Amino acid sequence: MQSPWKILTVAPLFLLLSLQSSASPANDDQSRPSLSNAHTCVGCVLVVSVIEQLAQVHNSTVQASMERLCSYLPEKLFLKTTCYLVIDKFGSDIIKLLSADMNADVVCHTLEFCKQNTGQPLCHLYPLPKETWKFTLQKARQIVKKSLILKYSRSGSDICSLPVLAKICQKIKLAIEQSVPFKDVDSDKYSVFPTLRGYHWRGRDCNDSDESVYPGRRPNNWDVHQDSNCNGIWGVDPKDGVPYEKKFCEGSQPRGIILLGDSAGAHFHISPEWITASQMSLNSFINLPTALTNELDWPQLSGATGFLDSTVGIKEKSIYLRLWKRNHCNHRDYQNISRNGASSRNLKKFIESLSRNKMLDYPTIVIYAMIGNDVCSGKSDPVPAMTTPEKLYSNIMQTLKHLNSHLPNGSHVILYGLPDGTFLWDNLHNRYHPLGQLNKDVTYAQLYSFLNCLQVSPCHGWMSSNKTLRTLTSERAEQLSNTLKKIAASEKFTNFNLFYMDFAFHEIIQEWQKRGGQPWQLIEPVDGFHPNERNSILLKGILMTSQTLDNQEWTQLTSWIKGNLTCDSRTREWLCCCWRIISGKRCSSSGPKSWERRIRSTPRLNRCLETKAGTEPLRSTHPWGAQGGRGLGKLIPQTLWGLPRHRPKGLFFSSIFAKCLSLNEEHIWTTVQCCVLLGSVTLPLFLK
């Protein structure tokens, strides 16, 4: 098979923001105006703006700024060559218009990349000219009256109809529409190629010529002869003849992570450096080819399946990396089945790309996170297009039935609620967009208005100056979240447990502000809509999934802790401290500081703090040895000491908590027993 880099030949910069991969909601209404023309308009305005600002920043001519822009682009995908081709076709007219002090809106309307249809409002990003729009446009058209390009564009064709670009556009669109890896020799839905739905999206295949070898499957004969599940563990230990897979992974309950999401889950991202003239350099577009072949998504950095380190200095890891850190047998077992514009309505079109064999593969955690497009659209009246609670119930049940027929027994499915998007307007509308920072002439309110006018807004309901519309959108989002919550509470399935989690956006903001950040920094700066990498990684509610889904007992414990635990006594305070430790918090989060000193003086609790609970090795004996302890420790029943024995790592604390729940927590000795087992501390320390 040819390399995808050769097949994906040319991609002009105009296509960067004009193709249908721009993360707008899927167009289910065929009666809507051409989205291709609208995206072309957006792309034209952005590119012409960059050209104009490059000339301003470097005090150069428009011709020089266009050449500078092309010089920044990489050779891959023939981006640099295509940029020069675009300059050759449109450069002379752009130079004439910008030299006549026409802004990007006027340029793109003059060249007819932007059009005002009869009866439609005028769509513009920048403030209108001082002279009337009609007069300004007529003046601009006189300047390029003899342009052959203008005559061609007046035929009603968009940029992808240009003969030199038609075939290129077609190939790129076909590649984007693929929901399984472009390069997959054995058709097992896993690839050795990173982009085009390759291993940036799902675990890397370790044998692309054998369909029985792929991440997430149960080992074939304990992988004595080959690595059948691609976790890097295979062969036999020559010392004892035990297969390494059996020695390291048996009983550890490996499980994968699968995300069913939209552009937020896929981590849609347009780098601000691509449109900010003052920041642009030779290094700005290094990742552009990767972004184009990943549909402008960055799943390798997403909060659910990301496997690369954060680029913004956030220490929190993705759910996949947490699962991997906890159990290396989970290596490469991740799938990001997300699509730009995905919703409960169109998930059925690509859910078949999910790869899981209920008989051959390990159980998995599936996160359903369609957090926007059921209430978001770019339509001029978005309310009728919103998914109703009744329709959502039908869509979700269809999805869950599909999962139940494909997932191995023992899996978990989490339904993730929708956020309150009024945050967007409240925190961004009066801030300057990257395109407006140089001349202080474009705010997010102007960007939102421009996109809404063209009907290509990611979410007209929330990205609107209409407060009533924003409120209606949030109310519908809350209704849909309640529907998901009811489904999780009432429906049962044979192959997985079903959970619901709220979109804890207020908690995310609070956490970010504790770190000295501002709320608006959690949103993608270019589109002003999607959660950025900081937001994705700070999703505490989701990230805790890897610690809270080992079994049903842990869920029962969480409910009990919230409902019953109060630190109003010495015994309860100690139990609270233990709870904070395994929740990953410092021992001194509340209560006397002496508690922290005493706890930290115990080696086993130091170990607990370091490993953040549940990740430490198996304990074959109780903390005080096999003979029953010393001092008051001898009073602890041997049945309780035997609890930790032969427990897979990750289940240690949940098993202890489950046992504690069956005891009478009001009795001091049973509480002490739980404390000792939970924290692995000595009773004499507690009684000091």
Secondary structure in CASP SS format (residue, H / E / C, confidence):
PFRMAT SS
TARGET T0000
AUTHOR 0000-0000-0000
METHOD secondary structure of the structure
MODEL  1
M C 1.00
Q C 1.00
S C 1.00
P H 1.00
W H 1.00
K H 1.00
I H 1.00
L C 1.00
T C 1.00
V C 1.00
A C 1.00
P C 1.00
L H 1.00
F H 1.00
L H 1.00
L H 1.00
L H 1.00
S H 1.00
L C 1.00
Q C 1.00
S C 1.00
S C 1.00
A C 1.00
S C 1.00
P C 1.00
A C 1.00
N C 1.00
D C 1.00
D C 1.00
Q C 1.00
S C 1.00
R C 1.00
P C 1.00
S C 1.00
L H 1.00
S H 1.00
N H 1.00
A H 1.00
H H 1.00
T H 1.00
C H 1.00
V H 1.00
G H 1.00
C H 1.00
V H 1.00
L H 1.00
V H 1.00
V H 1.00
S H 1.00
V H 1.00
I H 1.00
E H 1.00
Q H 1.00
L H 1.00
A H 1.00
Q H 1.00
V H 1.00
H C 1.00
N C 1.00
S C 1.00
T C 1.00
V H 1.00
Q H 1.00
A H 1.00
S H 1.00
M H 1.00
E H 1.00
R H 1.00
L H 1.00
C H 1.00
S H 1.00
Y H 1.00
L C 1.00
P C 1.00
E C 1.00
K H 1.00
L H 1.00
F H 1.00
L H 1.00
K H 1.00
T H 1.00
T H 1.00
C H 1.00
Y H 1.00
L H 1.00
V H 1.00
I H 1.00
D H 1.00
K H 1.00
F H 1.00
G H 1.00
S H 1.00
D H 1.00
I H 1.00
I H 1.00
K H 1.00
L H 1.00
L H 1.00
S H 1.00
A C 1.00
D C 1.00
M C 1.00
N C 1.00
A H 1.00
D H 1.00
V H 1.00
V H 1.00
C H 1.00
H H 1.00
T H 1.00
L C 1.00
E C 1.00
F C 1.00
C C 1.00
K C 1.00
Q C 1.00
N C 1.00
T C 1.00
G C 1.00
Q C 1.00
P C 1.00
L C 1.00
C C 1.00
H C 1.00
L C 1.00
Y C 1.00
P C 1.00
L C 1.00
P C 1.00
K C 1.00
E C 1.00
T C 1.00
W H 1.00
K H 1.00
F H 1.00
T H 1.00
L H 1.00
Q H 1.00
K H 1.00
A H 1.00
R H 1.00
Q H 1.00
I H 1.00
V C 1.00
K C 1.00
K C 1.00
S C 1.00
L H 1.00
I H 1.00
L H 1.00
K H 1.00
Y H 1.00
S H 1.00
R C 1.00
S C 1.00
G C 1.00
S C 1.00
D C 1.00
I H 1.00
C H 1.00
S H 1.00
L C 1.00
P H 1.00
V H 1.00
L H 1.00
A H 1.00
K H 1.00
I H 1.00
C H 1.00
Q H 1.00
K H 1.00
I H 1.00
K H 1.00
L H 1.00
A H 1.00
I H 1.00
E H 1.00
Q C 1.00
S C 1.00
V C 1.00
P C 1.00
F C 1.00
K C 1.00
D C 1.00
V C 1.00
D C 1.00
S C 1.00
D C 1.00
K C 1.00
Y C 1.00
S C 1.00
V C 1.00
F C 1.00
P C 1.00
T C 1.00
L C 1.00
R C 1.00
G C 1.00
Y C 1.00
H C 1.00
W C 1.00
R E 1.00
G C 1.00
R C 1.00
D C 1.00
C C 1.00
N C 1.00
D C 1.00
S C 1.00
D C 1.00
E C 1.00
S C 1.00
V C 1.00
Y C 1.00
P C 1.00
G C 1.00
R E 1.00
R C 1.00
P C 1.00
N H 1.00
N H 1.00
W H 1.00
D H 1.00
V C 1.00
H C 1.00
Q C 1.00
D C 1.00
S C 1.00
N C 1.00
C C 1.00
N C 1.00
G C 1.00
I C 1.00
W C 1.00
G C 1.00
V E 1.00
D C 1.00
P C 1.00
K C 1.00
D C 1.00
G C 1.00
V C 1.00
P E 1.00
Y H 1.00
E H 1.00
K H 1.00
K H 1.00
F H 1.00
C H 1.00
E C 1.00
G C 1.00
S C 1.00
Q C 1.00
P C 1.00
R C 1.00
G E 1.00
I E 1.00
I E 1.00
L E 1.00
L E 1.00
G E 1.00
D C 1.00
S C 1.00
A C 1.00
G C 1.00
A C 1.00
H C 1.00
F E 1.00
H C 1.00
I C 1.00
S C 1.00
P H 1.00
E H 1.00
W H 1.00
I C 1.00
T C 1.00
A H 1.00
S H 1.00
Q H 1.00
M C 1.00
S C 1.00
L C 1.00
N C 1.00
S C 1.00
F C 1.00
I C 1.00
N C 1.00
L H 1.00
P H 1.00
T H 1.00
A H 1.00
L H 1.00
T H 1.00
N C 1.00
E C 1.00
L C 1.00
D E 1.00
W C 1.00
P H 1.00
Q H 1.00
L H 1.00
S C 1.00
G C 1.00
A C 1.00
T C 1.00
G C 1.00
F C 1.00
L C 1.00
D C 1.00
S C 1.00
T C 1.00
V C 1.00
G C 1.00
I C 1.00
K C 1.00
E C 1.00
K C 1.00
S C 1.00
I H 1.00
Y H 1.00
L H 1.00
R H 1.00
L H 1.00
W H 1.00
K H 1.00
R H 1.00
N C 1.00
H H 1.00
C H 1.00
N H 1.00
H C 1.00
R C 1.00
D C 1.00
Y E 1.00
Q E 1.00
N E 1.00
I E 1.00
S E 1.00
R C 1.00
N C 1.00
G C 1.00
A C 1.00
S C 1.00
S C 1.00
R C 1.00
N C 1.00
L H 1.00
K H 1.00
K H 1.00
F C 1.00
I H 1.00
E H 1.00
S H 1.00
L C 1.00
S C 1.00
R C 1.00
N C 1.00
K C 1.00
M C 1.00
L C 1.00
D E 1.00
Y C 1.00
P C 1.00
T E 1.00
I E 1.00
V E 1.00
I E 1.00
Y E 1.00
A E 1.00
M C 1.00
I C 1.00
G C 1.00
N C 1.00
D C 1.00
V C 1.00
C C 1.00
S C 1.00
G C 1.00
K C 1.00
S C 1.00
D C 1.00
P C 1.00
V H 1.00
P H 1.00
A H 1.00
M C 1.00
T C 1.00
T C 1.00
P H 1.00
E H 1.00
K H 1.00
L H 1.00
Y H 1.00
S H 1.00
N H 1.00
I H 1.00
M H 1.00
Q H 1.00
T H 1.00
L H 1.00
K H 1.00
H H 1.00
L H 1.00
N H 1.00
S H 1.00
H H 1.00
L C 1.00
P C 1.00
N C 1.00
G C 1.00
S E 1.00
H E 1.00
V E 1.00
I E 1.00
L E 1.00
Y E 1.00
G C 1.00
L C 1.00
P C 1.00
D C 1.00
G C 1.00
T H 1.00
F H 1.00
L H 1.00
W H 1.00
D H 1.00
N H 1.00
L H 1.00
H C 1.00
N C 1.00
R C 1.00
Y E 1.00
H C 1.00
P H 1.00
L H 1.00
G H 1.00
Q C 1.00
L C 1.00
N C 1.00
K C 1.00
D C 1.00
V C 1.00
T E 1.00
Y H 1.00
A H 1.00
Q H 1.00
L H 1.00
Y H 1.00
S H 1.00
F H 1.00
L H 1.00
N H 1.00
C H 1.00
L H 1.00
Q C 1.00
V C 1.00
S C 1.00
P C 1.00
C C 1.00
H C 1.00
G C 1.00
W C 1.00
M C 1.00
S C 1.00
S C 1.00
N C 1.00
K H 1.00
T H 1.00
L H 1.00
R H 1.00
T H 1.00
L H 1.00
T H 1.00
S H 1.00
E H 1.00
R H 1.00
A H 1.00
E H 1.00
Q H 1.00
L H 1.00
S H 1.00
N H 1.00
T H 1.00
L H 1.00
K H 1.00
K H 1.00
I H 1.00
A H 1.00
A H 1.00
S H 1.00
E C 1.00
K C 1.00
F C 1.00
T C 1.00
N C 1.00
F E 1.00
N E 1.00
L E 1.00
F E 1.00
Y E 1.00
M E 1.00
D C 1.00
F C 1.00
A C 1.00
F H 1.00
H H 1.00
E H 1.00
I H 1.00
I H 1.00
Q H 1.00
E H 1.00
W H 1.00
Q H 1.00
K H 1.00
R C 1.00
G C 1.00
G C 1.00
Q C 1.00
P H 1.00
W H 1.00
Q H 1.00
L H 1.00
I E 1.00
E C 1.00
P C 1.00
V C 1.00
D C 1.00
G C 1.00
F C 1.00
H C 1.00
P E 1.00
N C 1.00
E H 1.00
R H 1.00
N H 1.00
S H 1.00
I H 1.00
L C 1.00
L C 1.00
K H 1.00
G H 1.00
I H 1.00
L H 1.00
M C 1.00
T H 1.00
S H 1.00
Q H 1.00
T H 1.00
L C 1.00
D C 1.00
N C 1.00
Q H 1.00
E H 1.00
W H 1.00
T H 1.00
Q H 1.00
L H 1.00
T H 1.00
S H 1.00
W H 1.00
I H 1.00
K H 1.00
G H 1.00
N H 1.00
L C 1.00
T C 1.00
C C 1.00
D C 1.00
S C 1.00
R H 1.00
T H 1.00
R H 1.00
E H 1.00
W H 1.00
L H 1.00
C H 1.00
C H 1.00
C H 1.00
W H 1.00
R H 1.00
I H 1.00
I H 1.00
S C 1.00
G C 1.00
K C 1.00
R C 1.00
C H 1.00
S H 1.00
S H 1.00
S C 1.00
G C 1.00
P C 1.00
K H 1.00
S H 1.00
W H 1.00
E H 1.00
R H 1.00
R H 1.00
I H 1.00
R H 1.00
S C 1.00
T C 1.00
P H 1.00
R H 1.00
L H 1.00
N H 1.00
R H 1.00
C H 1.00
L H 1.00
E H 1.00
T H 1.00
K C 1.00
A C 1.00
G C 1.00
T C 1.00
E C 1.00
P C 1.00
L C 1.00
R C 1.00
S C 1.00
T C 1.00
H C 1.00
P C 1.00
W C 1.00
G C 1.00
A C 1.00
Q C 1.00
G C 1.00
G C 1.00
R C 1.00
G H 1.00
L H 1.00
G H 1.00
K H 1.00
L H 1.00
I C 1.00
P C 1.00
Q H 1.00
T H 1.00
L H 1.00
W H 1.00
G C 1.00
L C 1.00
P C 1.00
R C 1.00
H C 1.00
R C 1.00
P C 1.00
K C 1.00
G C 1.00
L C 1.00
F H 1.00
F H 1.00
S H 1.00
S H 1.00
I H 1.00
F H 1.00
A H 1.00
K H 1.00
C H 1.00
L H 1.00
S C 1.00
L C 1.00
N C 1.00
E C 1.00
E C 1.00
H C 1.00
I H 1.00
W H 1.00
T H 1.00
T H 1.00
V H 1.00
Q H 1.00
C H 1.00
C H 1.00
V H 1.00
L H 1.00
L H 1.00
G H 1.00
S C 1.00
V C 1.00
T C 1.00
L H 1.00
P H 1.00
L H 1.00
F H 1.00
L C 1.00
K C 1.00
END
